[in-house]
Amino acid sequence: MKILVTGKQGQLGYALKELSENHSEWTWRFTDRSELNIMDSKNIQTVLKTFHPDWIINAAAYTDVDGAEDNEKLAFKVNADGPYYLAKAAQEIGAKLVHVSTDYVFDGTKKEPYTETDEPNPLQVYGKSKLRGEILIQQSGVQGFIIRTSWVYGHHGNNFVKTILHLAKEKDEIQVVDDQIGCPTYVNDLAETILETMKINKQYDLDVLHYSNIGSISWCQFAKYIVNKSFIDCKIIAIKTSDIDQLANRPKSSILKNIKLNKILQNEKLWEDTFYNFLRK
């Protein structure tokens, strides 16, 4: 099996690169923007026809939630147009596509966890661009799956855990919002789930899946957990979203429920357990 991965410099790209060492039976190609620009349809076609992958994992994305408000055109190019170009090129050569989406396609008003069949209603440009990407991929006719995830963190790239660890070592106290709830997800678990799903995928249509670690928490409580488990002396102060100046609206609760994946993989992991694995690595 031949696998092409976009966005090799991001945290998911790094995690997949590490896992690829355990799958030497597969042929891998990891690309960044200089090698494969997902906003350039001709470049995509050239790379795909040369490598001819069986699977494409799109780990490239515009993820700056506030930045997207001022860069709407770029956000839609990277998160919507680019994935569509990938999907069409993949469909033309008979490859399958894995596209990573987000919990921010939901508005956060639901009192229960969001399932794969719930109606998206993003609140900000970032979520709207990711949802548009989902829709365009579904219209392309490509096979594979879209996998929505949430609050992803790891040792590479930019993420909440790394930010809190950095700030906690420099400051005596940090203010963190306590009225946004979600599911922290270790990127290594996400990467492993993607590969396991690819192995057993028998779909002839595109499927939409959810994957996050199990359990929910607020950003503030998560920050407290991070500093406590890292033995850092820093006070975490709870504030409300309305107390800070953010360009983009965030969902109050974006908890995902992994209904489809749990039926076929049964690999659900508590976020506390996987955070321990993160600290040990």
Backbone bond lengths (Angstrom), bond angles and torsions (degrees), N, CA, C in turn:
res aa  C-N    CA-C-N  psi(-1)  N-CA   C-N-CA  omega(-1)  CA-C   N-CA-C  phi
1 M - - - 1.466 - - 1.526 109.21 -
2 K 1.313 116.76 136.16 1.454 122.57 179.62 1.535 109.32 -109.69
3 I 1.334 115.74 128.69 1.463 121.35 -174.74 1.521 109.66 -124.94
4 L 1.325 115.98 128.61 1.452 121.83 175.65 1.521 108.65 -110.87
5 V 1.333 116.29 131.15 1.462 121.85 -178.57 1.524 109.25 -118.36
6 T 1.325 117.12 127.77 1.465 121.02 173.15 1.527 108.58 -93.06
7 G 1.340 115.85 162.25 1.463 119.86 175.91 1.511 114.03 66.99
8 K 1.327 117.29 45.91 1.464 119.88 -174.43 1.524 113.20 -67.46
9 Q 1.341 117.65 -17.46 1.463 120.27 -179.23 1.529 112.52 -84.25
10 G 1.333 118.05 -12.08 1.460 120.89 -178.99 1.516 112.00 -81.88
11 Q 1.337 116.55 174.15 1.461 119.34 -175.25 1.527 112.29 -67.49
12 L 1.317 119.08 -35.57 1.464 120.12 176.49 1.529 110.02 -71.44
13 G 1.335 117.51 -39.40 1.453 120.80 177.10 1.516 111.78 -58.35
14 Y 1.341 116.29 -43.69 1.464 121.02 177.81 1.525 111.21 -62.43
15 A 1.336 116.24 -44.77 1.465 120.38 -178.56 1.524 111.25 -62.85
16 L 1.319 116.87 -41.23 1.463 120.58 178.18 1.525 110.81 -66.47
17 K 1.334 116.80 -36.93 1.471 120.15 178.17 1.521 110.17 -62.18
18 E 1.318 117.48 -42.83 1.463 121.19 178.46 1.525 111.08 -63.83
19 L 1.342 116.77 -42.66 1.462 120.58 -179.75 1.526 112.15 -68.38
20 S 1.334 116.43 -28.59 1.462 119.60 -178.57 1.524 112.00 -60.91
21 E 1.326 116.75 -25.11 1.462 120.78 179.12 1.528 111.37 -66.24
22 N 1.317 117.13 -21.70 1.468 121.83 177.30 1.530 111.99 -91.45
23 H 1.318 115.93 -0.68 1.469 120.80 -178.70 1.532 109.51 -130.21
24 S 1.310 115.31 61.13 1.466 120.44 -179.68 1.525 111.80 -71.22
25 E 1.346 116.58 -11.30 1.463 120.04 177.46 1.531 111.41 -73.48
26 W 1.332 116.36 -13.43 1.456 121.51 177.55 1.519 110.15 -103.43
27 T 1.326 116.67 152.38 1.459 121.85 175.84 1.522 108.31 -98.19
28 W 1.331 115.57 123.38 1.458 120.91 -174.07 1.520 111.55 -112.54
29 R 1.318 115.86 149.40 1.458 121.71 167.47 1.521 108.75 -140.66
30 F 1.335 115.49 119.87 1.457 121.65 -179.58 1.526 108.80 -105.71
31 T 1.326 116.36 129.58 1.461 120.53 -174.90 1.524 111.43 -126.42
32 D 1.341 114.99 151.50 1.455 120.57 168.51 1.519 107.97 -116.29
33 R 1.319 116.36 -171.63 1.467 119.89 -174.25 1.525 112.37 -63.15
34 S 1.348 117.00 -30.94 1.461 119.51 -178.84 1.523 111.97 -69.05
35 E 1.344 116.19 -23.70 1.467 120.75 -178.84 1.527 112.07 -99.62
36 L 1.328 115.90 -37.36 1.459 121.20 179.00 1.519 108.21 -142.69
37 N 1.299 116.06 106.11 1.461 122.62 179.47 1.529 108.02 -94.37
38 I 1.333 116.49 107.82 1.461 118.67 -174.21 1.524 112.70 -67.18
39 M 1.332 117.55 -10.01 1.460 120.11 176.47 1.528 112.24 -89.08
40 D 1.324 116.34 0.55 1.462 122.13 -178.61 1.525 108.81 -117.50
41 S 1.336 116.51 100.93 1.465 120.63 -174.43 1.529 112.29 -63.09
42 K 1.324 118.15 -35.41 1.465 120.55 179.35 1.515 111.15 -68.53
43 N 1.322 116.30 -40.92 1.467 120.82 176.71 1.527 110.69 -60.98
44 I 1.317 116.41 -42.24 1.472 121.15 178.61 1.529 110.51 -60.42
45 Q 1.314 116.11 -48.73 1.464 120.30 -178.63 1.526 111.78 -60.69
46 T 1.323 116.63 -39.72 1.464 120.84 179.29 1.525 111.32 -63.59
47 V 1.343 116.40 -47.52 1.465 120.99 -178.61 1.524 110.93 -64.94
48 L 1.329 116.87 -43.91 1.462 120.40 -177.05 1.529 111.81 -68.08
49 K 1.317 116.41 -39.22 1.464 118.93 179.80 1.522 111.61 -70.33
50 T 1.344 116.76 -27.28 1.464 120.69 178.27 1.526 111.12 -77.05
51 F 1.332 116.54 -47.38 1.473 120.91 -177.14 1.522 111.86 -85.14
52 H 1.323 117.07 -34.53 1.466 125.00 -179.66 1.533 112.29 52.28
53 P 1.340 116.77 65.76 1.465 120.49 -178.89 1.528 112.76 -73.71
54 D 1.326 115.07 155.91 1.463 121.06 170.51 1.517 110.15 -83.55
55 W 1.354 115.81 -33.78 1.457 122.41 179.73 1.528 109.42 -133.15
56 I 1.320 115.45 144.72 1.464 122.13 171.03 1.523 107.16 -120.78
57 I 1.327 116.47 128.16 1.466 120.74 174.77 1.521 106.96 -108.46
58 N 1.315 116.45 113.58 1.461 120.27 -178.77 1.524 110.32 -90.25
59 A 1.332 115.37 98.39 1.459 121.42 178.18 1.523 111.28 -102.90
60 A 1.327 116.97 9.02 1.467 121.49 178.04 1.522 109.16 -89.39
61 A 1.325 116.32 135.46 1.467 119.57 -179.23 1.520 110.59 -164.22
62 Y 1.326 115.72 157.35 1.460 122.64 169.36 1.519 105.52 -94.07
63 T 1.335 118.03 111.59 1.467 121.38 -170.54 1.525 114.70 -114.51
64 D 1.330 117.87 3.58 1.458 121.27 178.82 1.534 108.54 -78.14
65 V 1.334 115.64 99.07 1.469 120.62 -172.73 1.525 111.61 -62.00
66 D 1.319 117.94 -46.42 1.465 120.22 179.04 1.529 110.76 -73.92
67 G 1.325 116.64 -39.34 1.455 120.45 179.81 1.512 112.93 -60.05
68 A 1.330 116.21 -31.03 1.463 120.24 -179.37 1.522 112.10 -63.55
69 E 1.334 117.49 -26.75 1.459 120.48 -179.68 1.527 110.85 -64.00
70 D 1.327 116.76 -34.36 1.461 121.17 179.13 1.527 112.88 -95.91
71 N 1.331 115.92 -8.07 1.466 120.57 -178.48 1.525 110.42 -130.48
72 E 1.336 115.11 51.01 1.463 121.10 -174.72 1.525 112.14 -59.20
73 K 1.306 116.38 -43.01 1.466 120.32 -177.47 1.521 110.82 -61.68
74 L 1.335 116.90 -44.94 1.465 121.05 179.55 1.522 111.17 -66.61
75 A 1.337 116.86 -41.68 1.465 120.78 179.83 1.526 110.96 -58.87
76 F 1.339 116.98 -42.78 1.462 120.17 179.90 1.529 111.38 -71.57
77 K 1.322 117.33 -32.51 1.464 119.33 177.07 1.528 111.01 -63.99
78 V 1.342 115.66 -45.31 1.467 120.34 -176.46 1.519 111.96 -77.26
79 N 1.324 117.48 -42.20 1.467 121.30 -172.59 1.522 114.55 -92.11
80 A 1.316 117.94 -14.55 1.470 120.74 -178.16 1.525 112.62 -123.08
81 D 1.331 116.30 -59.40 1.467 119.30 -177.68 1.527 111.59 -64.86
82 G 1.332 116.62 -46.15 1.459 120.68 -179.01 1.521 113.43 -58.27
83 P 1.324 118.54 -51.37 1.464 119.97 177.14 1.524 113.21 -59.22
84 Y 1.341 116.97 -33.23 1.469 120.19 177.07 1.526 110.55 -66.44
85 Y 1.328 116.56 -43.87 1.465 119.81 177.08 1.531 110.68 -59.46
86 L 1.330 115.85 -42.59 1.469 120.39 177.92 1.524 110.74 -61.48
87 A 1.323 115.37 -45.72 1.468 120.57 -177.58 1.526 111.01 -62.32
88 K 1.335 117.32 -44.35 1.464 120.48 -179.43 1.528 111.35 -65.63
89 A 1.330 115.97 -42.32 1.467 119.85 179.39 1.521 110.51 -66.72
90 A 1.329 117.11 -38.08 1.463 120.95 177.61 1.524 110.53 -64.54
91 Q 1.331 115.53 -43.49 1.457 120.03 -179.01 1.528 111.13 -62.44
92 E 1.311 116.81 -35.45 1.463 121.62 -178.31 1.524 112.86 -67.27
93 I 1.346 117.51 -30.41 1.467 120.03 -178.82 1.531 111.84 -103.83
94 G 1.339 117.31 2.92 1.457 120.99 178.41 1.508 114.98 80.36
95 A 1.343 116.67 20.59 1.475 120.77 177.37 1.522 109.89 -89.60
96 K 1.329 116.13 157.51 1.454 121.80 175.35 1.527 109.30 -101.17
97 L 1.318 115.60 155.53 1.462 121.35 -175.50 1.529 111.68 -122.36
98 V 1.331 115.36 136.06 1.467 122.24 166.68 1.521 106.57 -110.17
99 H 1.312 116.32 121.40 1.461 120.67 178.54 1.520 109.14 -119.33
100 V 1.322 116.54 130.36 1.468 121.25 -177.27 1.525 109.44 -95.12
101 S 1.325 115.74 123.15 1.455 121.56 178.53 1.528 109.46 -117.50
102 T 1.319 117.28 -162.89 1.461 120.95 -164.82 1.521 113.93 -140.00
103 D 1.324 115.31 156.40 1.457 122.16 172.87 1.528 111.38 -67.07
104 Y 1.332 117.88 -17.57 1.459 121.27 -177.56 1.532 112.89 -75.43
105 V 1.329 117.43 4.04 1.476 118.47 170.45 1.536 109.76 -75.74
106 F 1.336 117.21 -9.21 1.470 121.77 178.85 1.529 110.56 -104.42
107 D 1.348 115.21 156.40 1.464 119.15 -175.57 1.524 114.09 -90.05
108 G 1.331 117.56 -9.37 1.461 120.25 175.21 1.508 115.54 81.38
109 T 1.337 117.46 13.44 1.463 119.92 -178.47 1.533 112.69 -91.88
110 K 1.325 117.00 -12.50 1.451 120.58 -178.96 1.531 109.88 -73.86
111 K 1.329 116.97 136.68 1.459 121.00 -178.20 1.522 112.36 -79.94
112 E 1.336 116.05 -19.62 1.464 120.78 179.24 1.528 109.24 -108.23
113 P 1.342 117.07 165.87 1.475 119.79 178.25 1.524 111.88 -59.86
114 Y 1.315 115.79 149.24 1.455 121.64 -179.59 1.528 111.16 -81.92
115 T 1.330 115.66 133.09 1.456 121.56 176.98 1.525 109.53 -100.87
116 E 1.307 115.99 172.87 1.462 121.34 -177.60 1.531 112.99 -65.23
117 T 1.319 116.70 -21.79 1.467 120.31 -177.11 1.527 113.68 -97.59
118 D 1.329 117.74 -1.40 1.463 120.17 177.96 1.529 110.44 -68.97
119 E 1.307 115.19 148.29 1.469 120.91 -177.45 1.525 110.90 -76.71
120 P 1.326 117.94 122.06 1.470 120.24 177.51 1.525 111.35 -67.86
121 N 1.322 115.84 152.29 1.465 121.48 175.66 1.533 107.77 -160.18
122 P 1.326 117.12 74.64 1.464 120.60 -174.79 1.525 112.94 -65.26
123 L 1.340 115.06 148.59 1.455 121.41 -175.93 1.522 113.73 -97.24
124 Q 1.341 117.17 -15.30 1.455 121.15 -171.32 1.536 110.70 -137.89
125 V 1.313 116.66 168.37 1.464 121.96 -178.18 1.523 110.94 -57.38
126 Y 1.333 117.37 -44.02 1.462 120.43 -179.49 1.527 111.00 -55.20
127 G 1.328 117.45 -51.71 1.457 121.08 -179.70 1.524 112.38 -63.99
128 K 1.324 115.78 -38.18 1.468 119.68 178.49 1.521 111.34 -65.33
129 S 1.333 116.99 -38.41 1.463 120.13 179.52 1.527 110.93 -68.96
130 K 1.331 116.84 -37.98 1.468 120.30 178.13 1.527 111.15 -68.70
131 L 1.318 117.10 -39.23 1.465 120.11 177.47 1.523 110.54 -65.84
132 R 1.321 116.99 -40.60 1.465 119.94 177.91 1.527 110.10 -60.85
133 G 1.334 116.30 -38.53 1.456 120.22 176.15 1.513 111.88 -61.00
134 E 1.333 116.99 -43.58 1.464 121.25 177.19 1.528 110.89 -57.85
135 I 1.317 115.99 -47.69 1.469 121.04 -176.77 1.528 111.13 -63.19
136 L 1.324 116.71 -45.11 1.458 120.47 -179.25 1.528 111.53 -64.56
137 I 1.314 116.58 -39.36 1.474 120.14 177.84 1.528 110.00 -63.62
138 Q 1.317 116.47 -42.59 1.461 120.44 179.18 1.525 111.53 -62.99
139 Q 1.321 116.91 -30.52 1.464 121.39 179.82 1.527 112.47 -80.82
140 S 1.327 117.51 -14.16 1.463 121.17 -173.59 1.525 113.74 -76.00
141 G 1.333 117.18 -23.00 1.455 120.86 -177.16 1.511 114.09 87.69
142 V 1.336 117.77 3.83 1.459 121.12 179.89 1.528 110.63 -71.94
143 Q 1.321 116.84 151.51 1.457 122.36 174.43 1.526 109.21 -94.18
144 G 1.336 116.07 161.99 1.450 120.98 178.92 1.513 110.74 130.18
145 F 1.337 117.10 -142.60 1.462 118.91 178.74 1.529 111.22 -157.23
146 I 1.333 114.01 151.15 1.456 123.61 170.41 1.515 106.21 -100.66
147 I 1.320 117.52 130.30 1.458 120.17 -178.50 1.527 109.36 -121.53
148 R 1.326 116.14 114.01 1.466 121.14 177.89 1.522 109.14 -86.10
149 T 1.299 116.24 137.39 1.460 120.39 179.78 1.523 109.28 -137.31
150 S 1.339 117.12 -179.87 1.461 118.96 -174.82 1.528 112.21 -149.45
151 W 1.316 115.87 146.73 1.464 124.69 170.45 1.535 111.77 46.10
152 V 1.312 116.33 50.62 1.464 121.70 -174.54 1.533 110.99 -74.70
153 Y 1.326 116.32 136.90 1.469 121.41 177.49 1.521 109.94 -141.64
154 G 1.316 115.70 156.96 1.464 122.01 178.07 1.512 108.55 -170.72
155 H 1.311 116.81 -169.19 1.465 121.10 -176.55 1.517 113.25 -85.34
156 H 1.326 117.74 -10.19 1.462 121.34 -177.98 1.524 109.57 -121.65
157 G 1.323 115.63 157.05 1.452 119.51 178.37 1.522 112.04 76.55
158 N 1.315 116.16 -176.34 1.462 121.94 -179.62 1.519 109.95 -96.25
159 N 1.326 116.65 131.59 1.459 120.11 177.04 1.527 109.68 -160.27
160 F 1.308 115.97 168.58 1.464 122.89 -174.69 1.521 112.10 -61.02
161 V 1.309 118.24 -44.02 1.468 121.51 -176.86 1.523 110.76 -61.37
162 K 1.319 116.97 -47.09 1.460 120.50 179.94 1.531 111.13 -63.59
163 T 1.335 116.19 -37.92 1.461 120.16 178.76 1.524 111.31 -64.08
164 I 1.335 116.55 -46.06 1.465 120.73 -179.84 1.533 110.68 -64.09
165 L 1.314 117.95 -43.62 1.462 121.16 179.23 1.523 110.75 -60.95
166 H 1.325 116.66 -40.17 1.464 121.07 179.66 1.530 110.98 -67.10
167 L 1.340 116.82 -48.56 1.455 120.78 -178.19 1.525 111.87 -66.21
168 A 1.332 116.57 -37.85 1.468 121.05 -176.81 1.524 112.10 -65.70
169 K 1.315 116.21 -27.74 1.471 120.28 178.40 1.520 112.26 -79.97
170 E 1.346 116.33 -15.35 1.458 120.90 -177.27 1.528 113.39 -107.46
171 K 1.336 116.70 -23.11 1.452 120.14 -174.49 1.528 111.89 -122.81
172 D 1.319 115.37 156.46 1.465 120.69 177.93 1.519 111.40 -82.28
173 E 1.322 116.81 -26.77 1.457 120.55 178.82 1.521 110.48 -148.99
174 I 1.344 114.81 151.20 1.468 121.83 -179.68 1.516 108.36 -134.28
175 Q 1.319 117.15 136.38 1.452 122.00 174.73 1.531 109.59 -92.87
176 V 1.343 115.81 129.10 1.467 120.52 -178.10 1.526 109.22 -137.53
177 V 1.329 116.27 138.26 1.466 119.82 -177.58 1.525 111.07 -65.78
178 D 1.342 114.35 140.63 1.465 120.35 -176.72 1.524 112.40 -115.55
179 D 1.338 117.18 8.32 1.466 119.64 -177.61 1.525 112.48 -117.81
180 Q 1.333 117.07 23.77 1.462 122.59 170.50 1.530 107.59 -122.58
181 I 1.329 116.17 123.69 1.464 122.03 -173.37 1.525 110.20 -115.15
182 G 1.325 116.02 138.32 1.462 119.59 177.88 1.513 112.16 -161.64
183 C 1.326 116.18 -168.28 1.467 122.61 -176.28 1.533 109.71 -118.45
184 P 1.338 118.36 107.05 1.463 119.89 174.70 1.528 109.88 -61.78
185 T 1.326 116.76 136.70 1.462 121.22 -176.15 1.528 110.46 -132.22
186 Y 1.319 116.46 119.13 1.463 122.10 178.43 1.519 108.95 -71.90
187 V 1.329 117.00 126.85 1.457 121.00 -173.43 1.525 113.09 -61.00
188 N 1.337 118.16 -30.57 1.463 120.27 178.08 1.524 111.67 -64.30
189 D 1.340 116.06 -36.34 1.467 120.18 177.06 1.524 110.63 -67.26
190 L 1.326 115.94 -40.64 1.462 120.54 177.43 1.526 110.46 -61.84
191 A 1.328 116.96 -45.23 1.462 121.24 -179.42 1.527 111.16 -62.45
192 E 1.333 116.44 -44.88 1.469 120.33 179.32 1.523 110.95 -62.51
193 T 1.332 116.98 -40.09 1.460 121.33 179.99 1.517 111.10 -65.01
194 I 1.318 116.68 -40.33 1.464 120.31 177.81 1.529 110.37 -59.92
195 L 1.323 116.95 -47.51 1.466 120.17 -178.36 1.526 111.71 -66.23
196 E 1.321 117.50 -40.25 1.463 120.85 178.93 1.525 110.67 -64.53
197 T 1.321 116.45 -38.50 1.469 120.45 179.46 1.523 110.65 -68.87
198 M 1.312 116.64 -38.10 1.465 120.33 176.57 1.527 111.34 -60.81
199 K 1.333 115.98 -40.33 1.473 120.61 -177.73 1.512 111.85 -60.40
200 I 1.327 116.48 -40.06 1.467 119.96 -173.15 1.524 112.61 -101.31
201 N 1.318 117.05 3.02 1.463 120.19 -175.78 1.522 111.49 -65.62
202 K 1.324 115.35 120.47 1.472 121.68 177.47 1.523 110.69 -120.39
203 Q 1.343 115.31 11.44 1.461 120.52 -175.74 1.527 111.64 -70.94
204 Y 1.305 115.67 141.28 1.458 120.59 172.17 1.523 110.63 -106.70
205 D 1.319 115.73 3.44 1.453 122.82 174.25 1.520 108.01 -127.09
206 L 1.307 116.69 166.83 1.457 121.32 177.26 1.521 109.55 -79.79
207 D 1.330 116.67 134.77 1.460 120.67 179.69 1.526 109.64 -115.76
208 V 1.324 116.86 151.75 1.462 122.50 175.33 1.517 108.13 -109.78
209 L 1.333 116.11 123.37 1.460 122.33 -175.94 1.527 109.91 -122.38
210 H 1.329 115.05 159.20 1.457 121.27 171.70 1.519 108.74 -116.15
211 Y 1.337 115.74 139.73 1.468 119.08 170.39 1.522 109.97 -146.11
212 S 1.328 115.09 123.49 1.461 122.36 169.45 1.523 106.13 -150.20
213 N 1.319 115.32 161.65 1.456 117.85 171.88 1.521 109.24 -67.50
214 I 1.310 117.03 157.16 1.465 121.88 -172.66 1.531 111.26 -85.26
215 G 1.312 114.66 140.96 1.457 121.18 -179.76 1.515 110.33 107.10
216 S 1.310 117.30 149.43 1.453 121.48 -178.63 1.523 110.64 -127.83
217 I 1.328 114.90 157.11 1.465 120.64 -176.02 1.523 107.80 -162.54
218 S 1.315 117.55 159.14 1.464 120.63 175.35 1.525 109.39 -84.23
219 W 1.324 116.01 162.68 1.467 119.62 177.00 1.524 110.74 -58.66
220 C 1.329 116.61 -40.45 1.462 120.70 -178.44 1.531 111.20 -64.83
221 Q 1.329 116.17 -47.87 1.460 119.62 -179.82 1.527 111.10 -65.50
222 F 1.313 116.19 -33.93 1.465 120.12 176.90 1.535 110.04 -66.34
223 A 1.322 116.64 -41.69 1.469 120.56 177.74 1.528 110.91 -61.03
224 K 1.331 116.70 -41.67 1.466 120.29 177.72 1.528 110.75 -62.18
225 Y 1.316 115.56 -41.30 1.463 120.82 179.37 1.533 110.15 -63.43
226 I 1.316 116.18 -42.07 1.469 120.92 -178.59 1.530 111.23 -61.19
227 V 1.329 116.59 -49.30 1.470 118.78 -176.67 1.527 111.40 -70.64
228 N 1.343 116.64 -35.40 1.468 119.40 179.18 1.520 111.61 -65.68
229 K 1.320 116.92 -46.18 1.459 120.83 -178.62 1.533 112.17 -72.19
230 S 1.329 116.45 -18.61 1.461 120.81 178.33 1.529 111.27 -96.55
231 F 1.343 116.06 1.05 1.469 122.56 177.84 1.532 111.61 57.03
232 I 1.329 115.44 45.83 1.459 121.88 177.37 1.524 108.40 -108.35
233 D 1.318 116.81 132.78 1.456 121.81 -179.37 1.522 109.49 -87.52
234 C 1.314 115.43 91.44 1.460 121.30 179.98 1.517 108.34 -147.48
235 K 1.315 116.61 132.56 1.457 121.19 179.99 1.518 110.48 -86.32
236 I 1.328 115.68 129.48 1.463 121.09 177.61 1.522 108.37 -103.27
237 I 1.332 116.17 120.88 1.462 121.77 -176.51 1.522 109.88 -105.81
238 A 1.334 115.59 127.37 1.467 121.08 -179.35 1.523 111.13 -77.71
239 I 1.330 115.59 131.83 1.455 121.23 173.99 1.527 108.87 -133.45
240 K 1.317 116.78 171.15 1.453 121.85 177.75 1.526 110.03 -96.71
241 T 1.320 115.18 156.87 1.459 119.91 177.85 1.516 110.83 -58.00
242 S 1.325 116.76 -35.07 1.462 121.31 -179.30 1.531 112.55 -68.51
243 D 1.332 117.18 -13.60 1.460 121.02 -179.59 1.530 112.86 -81.49
244 I 1.328 117.01 -14.00 1.458 120.09 -176.83 1.529 110.75 -117.39
245 D 1.306 114.50 158.57 1.459 120.56 -178.12 1.521 109.77 -99.36
246 Q 1.335 116.51 96.96 1.456 122.20 177.33 1.521 109.15 -115.34
247 L 1.316 115.97 136.14 1.461 119.69 -179.58 1.521 111.84 -67.84
248 A 1.327 116.30 -38.48 1.464 120.89 -174.38 1.524 111.66 -103.18
249 N 1.315 115.72 140.02 1.457 120.82 173.05 1.531 110.05 -73.18
250 R 1.320 116.00 143.64 1.454 121.50 177.40 1.525 110.35 -115.72
251 P 1.338 117.94 148.91 1.464 119.53 174.84 1.524 110.61 -68.49
252 K 1.319 116.32 138.85 1.461 120.59 178.95 1.524 111.71 -67.49
253 S 1.310 116.51 -35.79 1.468 120.81 179.01 1.527 108.39 -143.23
254 S 1.333 116.00 116.89 1.468 119.97 -178.58 1.524 110.47 -125.45
255 I 1.319 115.89 42.29 1.467 121.46 -179.66 1.525 109.56 -70.17
256 L 1.324 115.87 128.24 1.459 120.88 179.66 1.526 110.61 -99.68
257 K 1.326 115.57 146.02 1.459 121.93 175.17 1.524 108.37 -114.06
258 N 1.336 116.43 124.35 1.465 121.78 -173.72 1.533 111.66 -89.70
259 I 1.311 117.22 61.41 1.464 120.23 -172.86 1.525 112.25 -63.70
260 K 1.321 117.56 -53.70 1.468 120.55 -174.66 1.527 111.88 -66.66
261 L 1.332 116.98 -46.82 1.464 119.58 -177.62 1.518 112.30 -66.61
262 N 1.321 116.92 -34.44 1.459 119.28 -179.92 1.524 111.76 -65.16
263 K 1.330 116.34 -27.87 1.467 119.85 179.27 1.527 112.02 -72.49
264 I 1.343 116.67 -31.95 1.460 118.74 -174.52 1.525 113.33 -103.79
265 L 1.331 118.19 -25.96 1.463 119.97 -177.94 1.517 113.68 -110.15
266 Q 1.330 115.78 -36.15 1.469 121.06 -176.84 1.527 111.03 51.15
267 N 1.345 115.57 50.64 1.459 120.54 -177.26 1.521 112.47 -118.61
268 E 1.320 116.45 27.90 1.458 119.64 -178.11 1.531 111.07 -63.19
269 K 1.326 116.07 137.34 1.459 122.20 -179.12 1.522 109.45 -132.19
270 L 1.327 116.28 137.33 1.453 120.60 177.42 1.521 109.94 -67.50
271 W 1.312 116.68 140.17 1.463 119.01 -177.31 1.525 111.68 -64.08
272 E 1.336 117.56 -31.46 1.469 119.41 177.63 1.527 111.51 -63.07
273 D 1.343 116.07 -40.32 1.466 119.88 -179.75 1.528 111.05 -66.42
274 T 1.306 116.58 -42.28 1.456 118.92 -177.59 1.528 111.81 -74.61
275 F 1.338 117.59 -26.40 1.460 119.42 174.54 1.526 109.83 -67.10
276 Y 1.314 116.60 -34.93 1.464 120.42 175.00 1.524 110.34 -61.80
277 N 1.326 116.92 -40.53 1.463 120.31 177.09 1.527 111.42 -63.95
278 F 1.339 115.57 -36.82 1.464 120.77 176.58 1.514 111.24 -61.11
279 L 1.329 117.19 -44.91 1.456 120.87 -177.98 1.526 112.05 -67.93
280 R 1.322 115.92 -31.61 1.475 120.06 -178.78 1.516 112.43 -74.26
281 K 1.320 117.20 -23.54 1.470 119.74 -172.80 1.530 111.87 -76.03
